[in-house]
């Protein structure tokens, strides 16, 4: 059984990575 804390950490890390990639792509497109 998966812990809700583990699940929150997993999704949190993935969300941060996705958001970071989005901002990085936007910056490179502007340049």
CHARMM internal coordinates of N, CA and C (Angstrom, degrees):
IC EDIT
DIST 1 N 1 CA 1.4729
DIST 1 CA 1 C 1.5357
ANGL 1 N 1 CA 1 C 110.26
DIST 1 C 2 N 1.3149
ANGL 1 CA 1 C 2 N 115.78
DIHE 1 N 1 CA 1 C 2 N 139.02
DIST 2 N 2 CA 1.4614
ANGL 1 C 2 N 2 CA 120.64
DIHE 1 CA 1 C 2 N 2 CA -176.84
DIST 2 CA 2 C 1.5164
ANGL 2 N 2 CA 2 C 110.32
DIHE 1 C 2 N 2 CA 2 C -90.36
DIST 2 C 3 N 1.3233
ANGL 2 CA 2 C 3 N 114.67
DIHE 2 N 2 CA 2 C 3 N 136.62
DIST 3 N 3 CA 1.4578
ANGL 2 C 3 N 3 CA 121.98
DIHE 2 CA 2 C 3 N 3 CA 177.63
DIST 3 CA 3 C 1.5241
ANGL 3 N 3 CA 3 C 109.66
DIHE 2 C 3 N 3 CA 3 C -73.20
DIST 3 C 4 N 1.3193
ANGL 3 CA 3 C 4 N 118.22
DIHE 3 N 3 CA 3 C 4 N 142.66
DIST 4 N 4 CA 1.4743
ANGL 3 C 4 N 4 CA 120.02
DIHE 3 CA 3 C 4 N 4 CA 176.46
DIST 4 CA 4 C 1.5159
ANGL 4 N 4 CA 4 C 110.26
DIHE 3 C 4 N 4 CA 4 C -68.27
DIST 4 C 5 N 1.3302
ANGL 4 CA 4 C 5 N 117.00
DIHE 4 N 4 CA 4 C 5 N -31.01
DIST 5 N 5 CA 1.4706
ANGL 4 C 5 N 5 CA 120.34
DIHE 4 CA 4 C 5 N 5 CA 178.01
DIST 5 CA 5 C 1.5227
ANGL 5 N 5 CA 5 C 109.50
DIHE 4 C 5 N 5 CA 5 C -66.36
DIST 5 C 6 N 1.3325
ANGL 5 CA 5 C 6 N 117.21
DIHE 5 N 5 CA 5 C 6 N -44.30
DIST 6 N 6 CA 1.4611
ANGL 5 C 6 N 6 CA 121.43
DIHE 5 CA 5 C 6 N 6 CA 178.21
DIST 6 CA 6 C 1.5211
ANGL 6 N 6 CA 6 C 110.06
DIHE 5 C 6 N 6 CA 6 C -61.53
DIST 6 C 7 N 1.3327
ANGL 6 CA 6 C 7 N 115.96
DIHE 6 N 6 CA 6 C 7 N -41.00
DIST 7 N 7 CA 1.4584
ANGL 6 C 7 N 7 CA 121.20
DIHE 6 CA 6 C 7 N 7 CA -179.61
DIST 7 CA 7 C 1.5188
ANGL 7 N 7 CA 7 C 110.48
DIHE 6 C 7 N 7 CA 7 C -64.07
DIST 7 C 8 N 1.3301
ANGL 7 CA 7 C 8 N 116.72
DIHE 7 N 7 CA 7 C 8 N -43.44
DIST 8 N 8 CA 1.4651
ANGL 7 C 8 N 8 CA 120.92
DIHE 7 CA 7 C 8 N 8 CA 179.34
DIST 8 CA 8 C 1.5187
ANGL 8 N 8 CA 8 C 110.83
DIHE 7 C 8 N 8 CA 8 C -63.42
DIST 8 C 9 N 1.3318
ANGL 8 CA 8 C 9 N 117.77
DIHE 8 N 8 CA 8 C 9 N -41.32
DIST 9 N 9 CA 1.4577
ANGL 8 C 9 N 9 CA 121.32
DIHE 8 CA 8 C 9 N 9 CA 178.03
DIST 9 CA 9 C 1.5230
ANGL 9 N 9 CA 9 C 110.41
DIHE 8 C 9 N 9 CA 9 C -63.26
DIST 9 C 10 N 1.3399
ANGL 9 CA 9 C 10 N 115.51
DIHE 9 N 9 CA 9 C 10 N -44.35
DIST 10 N 10 CA 1.4617
ANGL 9 C 10 N 10 CA 121.24
DIHE 9 CA 9 C 10 N 10 CA -179.22
DIST 10 CA 10 C 1.5217
ANGL 10 N 10 CA 10 C 111.04
DIHE 9 C 10 N 10 CA 10 C -60.09
DIST 10 C 11 N 1.3287
ANGL 10 CA 10 C 11 N 116.29
DIHE 10 N 10 CA 10 C 11 N -50.16
DIST 11 N 11 CA 1.4660
ANGL 10 C 11 N 11 CA 120.02
DIHE 10 CA 10 C 11 N 11 CA 179.80
DIST 11 CA 11 C 1.5201
ANGL 11 N 11 CA 11 C 111.55
DIHE 10 C 11 N 11 CA 11 C -67.81
DIST 11 C 12 N 1.3208
ANGL 11 CA 11 C 12 N 117.48
DIHE 11 N 11 CA 11 C 12 N -36.75
DIST 12 N 12 CA 1.4588
ANGL 11 C 12 N 12 CA 121.16
DIHE 11 CA 11 C 12 N 12 CA 178.79
DIST 12 CA 12 C 1.5112
ANGL 12 N 12 CA 12 C 111.32
DIHE 11 C 12 N 12 CA 12 C -61.07
DIST 12 C 13 N 1.3260
ANGL 12 CA 12 C 13 N 116.79
DIHE 12 N 12 CA 12 C 13 N -46.17
DIST 13 N 13 CA 1.4695
ANGL 12 C 13 N 13 CA 121.20
DIHE 12 CA 12 C 13 N 13 CA -179.98
DIST 13 CA 13 C 1.5232
ANGL 13 N 13 CA 13 C 110.16
DIHE 12 C 13 N 13 CA 13 C -63.42
DIST 13 C 14 N 1.3441
ANGL 13 CA 13 C 14 N 116.95
DIHE 13 N 13 CA 13 C 14 N -44.68
DIST 14 N 14 CA 1.4595
ANGL 13 C 14 N 14 CA 120.27
DIHE 13 CA 13 C 14 N 14 CA -179.87
DIST 14 CA 14 C 1.5161
ANGL 14 N 14 CA 14 C 111.49
DIHE 13 C 14 N 14 CA 14 C -63.43
DIST 14 C 15 N 1.3424
ANGL 14 CA 14 C 15 N 116.18
DIHE 14 N 14 CA 14 C 15 N -40.15
DIST 15 N 15 CA 1.4684
ANGL 14 C 15 N 15 CA 120.36
DIHE 14 CA 14 C 15 N 15 CA 179.47
DIST 15 CA 15 C 1.5218
ANGL 15 N 15 CA 15 C 110.98
DIHE 14 C 15 N 15 CA 15 C -63.27
DIST 15 C 16 N 1.3337
ANGL 15 CA 15 C 16 N 115.97
DIHE 15 N 15 CA 15 C 16 N -42.41
DIST 16 N 16 CA 1.4716
ANGL 15 C 16 N 16 CA 120.80
DIHE 15 CA 15 C 16 N 16 CA 178.88
DIST 16 CA 16 C 1.5372
ANGL 16 N 16 CA 16 C 110.01
DIHE 15 C 16 N 16 CA 16 C -62.72
DIST 16 C 17 N 1.3322
ANGL 16 CA 16 C 17 N 116.78
DIHE 16 N 16 CA 16 C 17 N -42.86
DIST 17 N 17 CA 1.4626
ANGL 16 C 17 N 17 CA 120.23
DIHE 16 CA 16 C 17 N 17 CA 179.97
DIST 17 CA 17 C 1.5217
ANGL 17 N 17 CA 17 C 110.88
DIHE 16 C 17 N 17 CA 17 C -63.39
DIST 17 C 18 N 1.3356
ANGL 17 CA 17 C 18 N 116.73
DIHE 17 N 17 CA 17 C 18 N -44.12
DIST 18 N 18 CA 1.4707
ANGL 17 C 18 N 18 CA 121.50
DIHE 17 CA 17 C 18 N 18 CA -179.29
DIST 18 CA 18 C 1.5225
ANGL 18 N 18 CA 18 C 110.44
DIHE 17 C 18 N 18 CA 18 C -64.47
DIST 18 C 19 N 1.3318
ANGL 18 CA 18 C 19 N 117.18
DIHE 18 N 18 CA 18 C 19 N -46.00
DIST 19 N 19 CA 1.4683
ANGL 18 C 19 N 19 CA 120.60
DIHE 18 CA 18 C 19 N 19 CA 179.31
DIST 19 CA 19 C 1.5245
ANGL 19 N 19 CA 19 C 110.67
DIHE 18 C 19 N 19 CA 19 C -63.57
DIST 19 C 20 N 1.3227
ANGL 19 CA 19 C 20 N 117.50
DIHE 19 N 19 CA 19 C 20 N -39.71
DIST 20 N 20 CA 1.4642
ANGL 19 C 20 N 20 CA 121.66
DIHE 19 CA 19 C 20 N 20 CA 178.47
DIST 20 CA 20 C 1.5199
ANGL 20 N 20 CA 20 C 111.08
DIHE 19 C 20 N 20 CA 20 C -63.40
DIST 20 C 21 N 1.3375
ANGL 20 CA 20 C 21 N 116.66
DIHE 20 N 20 CA 20 C 21 N -40.44
DIST 21 N 21 CA 1.4640
ANGL 20 C 21 N 21 CA 120.18
DIHE 20 CA 20 C 21 N 21 CA 178.08
DIST 21 CA 21 C 1.5138
ANGL 21 N 21 CA 21 C 110.84
DIHE 20 C 21 N 21 CA 21 C -65.30
DIST 21 C 22 N 1.3257
ANGL 21 CA 21 C 22 N 117.61
DIHE 21 N 21 CA 21 C 22 N -40.09
DIST 22 N 22 CA 1.4679
ANGL 21 C 22 N 22 CA 121.52
DIHE 21 CA 21 C 22 N 22 CA 179.29
DIST 22 CA 22 C 1.5255
ANGL 22 N 22 CA 22 C 110.81
DIHE 21 C 22 N 22 CA 22 C -59.62
DIST 22 C 23 N 1.3255
ANGL 22 CA 22 C 23 N 116.80
DIHE 22 N 22 CA 22 C 23 N -48.84
DIST 23 N 23 CA 1.4731
ANGL 22 C 23 N 23 CA 120.19
DIHE 22 CA 22 C 23 N 23 CA -177.75
DIST 23 CA 23 C 1.5302
ANGL 23 N 23 CA 23 C 110.20
DIHE 22 C 23 N 23 CA 23 C -66.62
DIST 23 C 24 N 1.3357
ANGL 23 CA 23 C 24 N 117.03
DIHE 23 N 23 CA 23 C 24 N -34.75
DIST 24 N 24 CA 1.4619
ANGL 23 C 24 N 24 CA 120.55
DIHE 23 CA 23 C 24 N 24 CA 179.77
DIST 24 CA 24 C 1.5322
ANGL 24 N 24 CA 24 C 109.89
DIHE 23 C 24 N 24 CA 24 C -66.60
DIST 24 C 25 N 1.3266
ANGL 24 CA 24 C 25 N 116.69
DIHE 24 N 24 CA 24 C 25 N -40.89
DIST 25 N 25 CA 1.4655
ANGL 24 C 25 N 25 CA 121.69
DIHE 24 CA 24 C 25 N 25 CA 179.59
DIST 25 CA 25 C 1.5272
ANGL 25 N 25 CA 25 C 109.86
DIHE 24 C 25 N 25 CA 25 C -65.48
DIST 25 C 26 N 1.3234
ANGL 25 CA 25 C 26 N 116.82
DIHE 25 N 25 CA 25 C 26 N -43.20
DIST 26 N 26 CA 1.4709
ANGL 25 C 26 N 26 CA 121.00
DIHE 25 CA 25 C 26 N 26 CA 179.64
DIST 26 CA 26 C 1.5328
ANGL 26 N 26 CA 26 C 110.56
DIHE 25 C 26 N 26 CA 26 C -61.28
DIST 26 C 27 N 1.3239
ANGL 26 CA 26 C 27 N 116.98
DIHE 26 N 26 CA 26 C 27 N -42.14
DIST 27 N 27 CA 1.4616
ANGL 26 C 27 N 27 CA 121.13
DIHE 26 CA 26 C 27 N 27 CA 179.78
DIST 27 CA 27 C 1.5281
ANGL 27 N 27 CA 27 C 110.80
DIHE 26 C 27 N 27 CA 27 C -63.76
DIST 27 C 28 N 1.3283
ANGL 27 CA 27 C 28 N 117.05
DIHE 27 N 27 CA 27 C 28 N -42.04
DIST 28 N 28 CA 1.4637
ANGL 27 C 28 N 28 CA 120.09
DIHE 27 CA 27 C 28 N 28 CA -178.10
DIST 28 CA 28 C 1.5261
ANGL 28 N 28 CA 28 C 110.75
DIHE 27 C 28 N 28 CA 28 C -70.44
DIST 28 C 29 N 1.3232
ANGL 28 CA 28 C 29 N 117.79
DIHE 28 N 28 CA 28 C 29 N -30.63
DIST 29 N 29 CA 1.4692
ANGL 28 C 29 N 29 CA 120.93
DIHE 28 CA 28 C 29 N 29 CA 178.80
DIST 29 CA 29 C 1.5222
ANGL 29 N 29 CA 29 C 110.65
DIHE 28 C 29 N 29 CA 29 C -71.21
DIST 29 C 30 N 1.3451
ANGL 29 CA 29 C 30 N 116.54
DIHE 29 N 29 CA 29 C 30 N -35.69
DIST 30 N 30 CA 1.4664
ANGL 29 C 30 N 30 CA 120.96
DIHE 29 CA 29 C 30 N 30 CA -179.47
DIST 30 CA 30 C 1.5287
ANGL 30 N 30 CA 30 C 111.17
DIHE 29 C 30 N 30 CA 30 C -69.09
DIST 30 C 31 N 1.3310
ANGL 30 CA 30 C 31 N 116.19
DIHE 30 N 30 CA 30 C 31 N -36.38
DIST 31 N 31 CA 1.4680
ANGL 30 C 31 N 31 CA 120.74
DIHE 30 CA 30 C 31 N 31 CA -174.78
DIST 31 CA 31 C 1.5331
ANGL 31 N 31 CA 31 C 112.19
DIHE 30 C 31 N 31 CA 31 C -66.97
END
COOR INIT
IC SEED 1 N 1 CA 1 C
IC BUILD
